[in-house]
Amino acid sequence: PVLSVVILTFNNSELFAALLRSIAQQKSDFNYELIIADNGCHSDTKEMLGIVFGSSATYSYLPLCDNPGYSAANNVAVKQLVSKKAKWVLFLNDDVRLMDGFLQSMVNLGVQIPNVGAVGCKLLSGDGSELIEAGSIIWNDGSCAGFGRGRHDIGADEFSYARPVDYVSGACLMVDRVDFLNYGGFDGKSFSAYYEDTDLQMHINHDLGKQVWFQPLAVAFHSEHASFGSGSVDLMRQGHKTFAKKWELALQEHMPHPGDDQLKFLQASDIRGRTSGKGNILYVDEHFAAKNMGSGFGRAFDNLVMLSHLGYRVTASALLDVGCDEFCFEAMRQSGVDVSKSTAGSLQTLLDDRHGFYQVIIVSRPKTFEVVQDLLLGTIQSSNCSLIYDAEAVAFRRDMKLLDLFYVEKIPFPGAFERNYHYAPRKRLRMISRDKHMEIASISKADVVITVSTYEKDLVVKLVKAAASPQQFYRFLSSDVYTIGHVMDSSNPTSAFFEDRNGIMFLASFNKNMYYNGDAIWYFLEYIYPLILQEADIPLIIAGKNIPEYLYGYVARHSRFSHLVSVLESPPDIETLHNKARVFIAPHLYGAGVQFKLSEAFAAGIPVVLSSDAARNMGIPKSSTACVGETAVSFKKCVITVHNNASYWRKLRGEGLKFVRNTHNSSELSGTWALAVESAMRKLGNDKSSRGAFTKTLSHKMGNSELGKGAGRARSATGRKQDHGKGGRGKGGRGKDGRGKDGHGNGEHGKDGHGKYGREPRTVRRQWLPPERPGFQDKLEDWARGPLKADP
């Protein structure tokens, strides 16, 4: 068995029967054994066992007629009857009653969290009306306090997440069997009653270096002191005196009793929040992190888990309480994350109530920072904490590239029309420029910046360097920018062989619109898939969440391939789809950050064909890890070759798995998070007043331009003012070849000045766009829908 349940009972037949019935109702995916230690050998004990379990039940019965007490009785039960194969021993008083799922929750936490030596439950009063403890605190004088004792809001955030604590009640205590035996069991010689369970857990925390965790999902009702009667208070005082003397040195690491300071109680309730070199972190994002949500929120979930497992006390907050159900919240809480359901409106209250509590605040995404920057920067200046900005993706690049593709390359992406790119292009360009300004400002105000790829790390450094003065850039050294991508386990790839697979797979989260992922698969269907079908009828699966109606209609209207394309909304089993597909595609022509679905496909062992833009963002070397399609024709060739060539397929599968192992390793990324937080902690106490001045400098250098970096005021040959900086083309000016020193200023289209779509590239320029005048929208839409090359 995985678990041995040891119940110590003493002349308590009614409560004992209630406990037995609650155990009989438990469901678990593991085997456990039941051991009854009967102090006093009362006849009612066996009678109750027969009534509840009947004659078919298997349990071990240990009669201890001389009533040796709590410690001796439990010690004998473990030594004589507990299986040597059991990992855990759960000690239960006979005056508790377990809620459904109790045993499963206790063992789950012991398995999930590293370095756990003991697990305890949430204890409620016998009628369930108030909290007895949600983990307990040991002060430096040896006195103890049940966290939340007497509170009636038993589901409050601070009582609802798993966390390491000083100790948990021995009324429902699960310990590692080997650790228990090695210590000699409960110290009954020093403690006649009370504090023997606390003593054992001090040994686990301080001598073994393991942790005691509180499990909020394991709920028990406790008829407190029913096992000892009226003399329990005196026994407790005696135990306290002995305990304080035995652990005098170790107790110096504990906090003094704070009196009525509730913030100190909160800090003491999670030992990570008071550990030297660690501290309390507030993580603010647009939505709550969800592993299966997409849009970078799966990465956010992994970030929270890594920080928690590194030993930081992390509070997760979000602007919007959407996209995360109770299952999602519990996933975070069971990983040791304090989930505060405060949204943008109540974040102020959270920060006011916990003023000075957080040493580090992490803000993810530019939209989040824009909403909360005034509040957070005020908190940072007044409470001496540091700011980490998690870029998640340098998002303005996505919209700028879409604008270029839509107007310059004349690709009529449905997502562009959904976003009204065909209407008021100057206004759209100003909005993108504003977003760029906001992202650079967010980066510049942070003490530490996190990016998702080395490509975006280099880009971030260049953006700030171009926007800031040399003195201001000096404080923003590249060593303060860290790269943390996705966590992905590649140890269990899909097992199907090449011969047992067939077809192409595209997986994405669509959010009911065609922007980004919708445009990517539309481009594939419009320009690439017809070329593939000229050579082979290869089926295609489009799967994802919130697929837009436009995409369903588009597939249905095209009889050439509608019978070959399956569109699957929210498939329940992604692994099965991964195991059937032979090729995974990412035909994105615009994007930012690292696509989680690509990381997932590599880890599943599916060879990937992707665009050069997606490959660059992912940091994938060409021709080795994946097949990169530069154009529609080359993308088609990649798909057909990978799909039909078994040896090449196996090579890419192996290289993809190797890539994930090297770049998506949890321990490596956790180490980077540790370095980033340590860097932020070192900056505690630094002068934060320069942040505002930095932003003003950015505004001045960027001016009122629409293109951002290098934008000034120049005059065209017609005498009209244009927004193109000194050379009209960005930092490269016109250069020797007339298109900037690298062919296009920023190198988007290669050194020879010719883009991947077969024509000379051009930036989106005000002088090139049609003028805004009556009827402009209709004419622009016609112009944008103009004739396209077969291989754009």
SULBELJO-V160071 format. One record per run of one state. SS is the DSSP state (H for helix, E for strand, - for the rest). FROM is the first residue (numbers start at 1). TO is the last residue. Records with the same first field share a line. If there is no record, write none. Layout:
BEGIN
SS=FROM-TO ; FROM-TO
END
This chain:
BEGIN
-=1-2 ; 10-12 ; 25-31 ; 40-42 ; 54-59 ; 65-69 ; 82-87 ; 94-95 ; 99-101 ; 113-115 ; 126-130 ; 134-135 ; 139-143 ; 147-156 ; 160-162 ; 166-166 ; 168-171 ; 183-195 ; 208-210 ; 223-228 ; 247-247 ; 252-261 ; 269-270 ; 275-279 ; 288-296 ; 310-312 ; 321-325 ; 334-336 ; 340-346 ; 354-359 ; 365-365 ; 384-385 ; 391-395 ; 409-413 ; 419-424 ; 446-447 ; 452-453 ; 468-469 ; 475-477 ; 484-497 ; 501-503 ; 510-516 ; 534-539 ; 546-548 ; 558-564 ; 570-573 ; 581-582 ; 587-595 ; 604-607 ; 619-621 ; 623-625 ; 630-631 ; 645-645 ; 664-665 ; 683-689 ; 703-713 ; 716-720 ; 723-753 ; 755-759 ; 761-775 ; 785-792
E=3-9 ; 32-39 ; 60-64 ; 88-93 ; 96-98 ; 116-125 ; 131-133 ; 136-138 ; 144-146 ; 163-165 ; 167-167 ; 172-176 ; 211-222 ; 280-287 ; 313-320 ; 337-339 ; 360-364 ; 386-390 ; 448-451 ; 481-483 ; 504-509 ; 540-545 ; 565-569 ; 583-586 ; 608-611 ; 622-622 ; 626-629 ; 714-715 ; 721-722 ; 754-754 ; 760-760
H=13-24 ; 43-53 ; 70-81 ; 102-112 ; 157-159 ; 177-182 ; 196-207 ; 229-246 ; 248-251 ; 262-268 ; 271-274 ; 297-309 ; 326-333 ; 347-353 ; 366-383 ; 396-408 ; 414-418 ; 425-445 ; 454-467 ; 470-474 ; 478-480 ; 498-500 ; 517-533 ; 549-557 ; 574-580 ; 596-603 ; 612-618 ; 632-644 ; 646-663 ; 666-682 ; 690-702 ; 776-784
END
